[in-house]
């Protein structure tokens, strides 16, 4: 008697994209570095890595790209932070870490590894437009997801030089429009939305 296939919920036989997602979740959960020594909390890292992967899948479908490759790039984009808790130069360092992981899995072609690693390496360059659609996709998925959290607008105002800030906000606005979401006026404001203490 044959049975219809049932989604495994990450149990049993899983796809290579799901295997990478599982590895990232495991790295975060097993980390012994406490939140107060991390750039971001482990809870945020879990939420963000998973959410960016799903947003990446959606954007890939809309843009005619490979949704599994997009999800793999997106879930790995902050792998350096996930592993070390350190966000400094995490895109470039993360590309090296991702390459080692993907090569060890022996599930990806050399061309796929180069595509994935290159997108991770350049995902922090939000103010630079790439001709590679996967690089642009991970940048867009990253800022869009962050833009869904309360307080991120003002955090970006605090952290980013104005030129970069404008590009971050423009990306959020473009993705919202692409997904058919209503206009969110906060992304037109380049100053603080709330009163904050002195720097």
C-alpha positions in Angstrom: 0.0 0.0 0.0 1.5 3.3 -1.0 1.3 6.5 1.1 1.3 10.1 0.0 4.5 11.8 0.9 4.2 13.9 4.1 6.3 16.9 4.9 9.0 15.7 7.4 9.1 18.9 9.6 12.9 18.5 9.5 12.8 14.9 10.6 14.1 12.0 8.5 15.1 12.7 4.9 15.5 16.4 4.4 16.6 18.5 1.4 20.1 20.0 1.3 18.5 23.5 1.9 16.8 22.1 5.0 20.1 20.5 6.1 21.9 23.8 5.9 19.0 25.5 7.9 19.3 22.7 10.5 23.0 23.3 10.8 22.6 27.0 11.4 19.9 26.5 14.0 22.2 23.9 15.7 25.2 26.3 15.7 23.1 29.0 17.4 21.5 26.7 20.0 24.8 25.0 20.9 26.8 28.2 21.2 28.1 28.8 24.7 28.6 32.5 24.1 26.1 34.3 26.3 23.9 37.1 24.9 25.7 39.8 26.8 28.9 38.9 24.9 27.1 38.6 21.5 26.4 41.4 19.0 22.8 40.2 19.0 20.8 37.8 21.1 20.6 34.2 20.2 16.8 34.5 20.1 17.2 37.2 17.4 19.7 35.2 15.5 17.3 32.2 15.4 14.4 34.4 14.3 16.3 36.4 11.8 18.1 33.5 10.1 14.9 31.6 9.7 12.8 34.6 8.7 15.4 35.8 6.1 15.5 32.3 4.6 11.7 32.3 4.1 11.6 35.9 2.8 14.4 34.8 0.4 12.3 31.9 -0.9 9.4 34.3 -1.5 11.5 36.9 -3.3 13.2 34.2 -5.3 9.8 33.0 -6.6 8.8 36.5 -7.5 12.1 37.1 -9.3 12.4 33.8 -11.1 15.4 32.6 -9.1 16.2 29.3 -7.5 14.3 29.4 -4.2 16.5 26.7 -2.5 19.7 28.5 -3.4 18.2 31.8 -2.2 17.2 30.2 1.1 20.6 28.7 1.6 22.3 32.1 1.0 19.8 33.8 3.3 20.1 31.4 6.2 23.9 31.5 6.0 24.3 35.3 5.6 25.1 35.9 9.3 26.8 32.5 9.9 29.9 34.3 11.4 27.7 36.1 14.0 25.9 32.8 14.7 29.2 31.0 15.4 31.2 33.7 17.1 28.7 36.3 18.4 30.9 38.9 16.6 29.4 41.1 13.9 32.6 42.9 12.9 33.4 42.1 9.2 30.9 39.2 9.5 30.0 39.2 5.8 33.6 38.5 4.6 34.4 36.2 7.5 31.1 34.4 7.1 31.8 33.7 3.5 34.9 31.7 4.5 33.0 29.8 7.2 30.1 29.1 4.8 32.5 27.8 2.1 34.0 25.3 4.6 30.5 24.1 5.6 29.3 23.7 2.1 32.4 21.9 0.9 32.2 19.5 3.8 28.6 18.6 3.0 29.6 17.5 -0.6 26.1 18.3 -1.8 26.9 21.4 -3.9 28.7 22.0 -7.1 31.7 24.3 -7.2 29.6 26.8 -9.2 26.8 26.7 -6.5 29.4 27.2 -3.7 30.8 30.3 -5.5 27.4 31.7 -6.0 26.4 31.2 -2.3 29.7 32.4 -0.9 29.8 35.4 -3.1 26.3 36.5 -2.0 27.2 36.1 1.6 30.5 38.0 1.2 28.7 41.1 -0.2 25.4 41.1 1.7 26.5 43.9 4.0 27.2 46.2 1.0 23.7 47.5 0.9 24.7 50.8 -0.7 26.3 49.0 -3.6 24.0 47.6 -6.3 25.3 44.3 -7.7 24.6 42.7 -11.1 24.2 39.4 -9.3 20.5 38.9 -8.5 21.3 36.6 -5.6 23.5 39.3 -3.9 20.6 41.8 -4.3 18.1 39.2 -3.0 19.9 38.5 0.3 20.5 42.3 0.9 16.8 42.9 0.3 15.6 40.0 2.4 18.0 41.0 5.3 16.9 44.7 5.5 13.2 43.8 4.9 13.2 41.3 7.8 15.1 43.7 10.1 12.6 46.4 9.2 9.8 44.4 10.6 11.2 44.7 14.2 10.2 47.6 16.5 12.9 50.1 17.0 15.0 49.1 13.9 14.4 52.4 12.1 16.1 54.4 14.9 18.8 51.8 15.3 19.7 52.3 11.6 19.6 56.1 12.0 22.1 55.7 14.9 24.4 53.2 13.2 24.5 54.1 9.5 26.1 57.1 7.7 23.4 59.0 5.8 24.3 57.6 2.3 24.0 54.1 3.6 20.9 54.8 5.6 19.1 56.1 2.5 20.0 52.9 0.6 18.8 50.7 3.5 15.5 52.6 3.7 15.1 52.5 -0.1 15.6 48.8 -0.1 12.9 48.3 2.6 10.5 50.5 0.5 11.2 48.6 -2.7 10.6 45.2 -1.1 7.4 46.4 0.5 6.2 47.6 -2.8 7.3 44.4 -4.6 5.4 42.3 -2.0 2.3 44.5 -2.4 2.5 45.8 1.2 1.1 49.3 2.1 3.5 52.2 2.3 5.1 52.6 5.7 6.0 56.3 6.2 8.8 55.7 8.7 11.1 54.8 5.8 10.9 58.3 4.5 12.2 59.8 7.7 16.0 60.0 8.1 16.0 61.2 11.7 14.9 59.6 14.9 11.2 58.7 15.3 11.4 58.7 19.1 13.3 60.7 21.6 16.5 59.1 22.7 19.1 59.9 25.3 22.4 61.6 24.4 24.9 59.6 22.5 
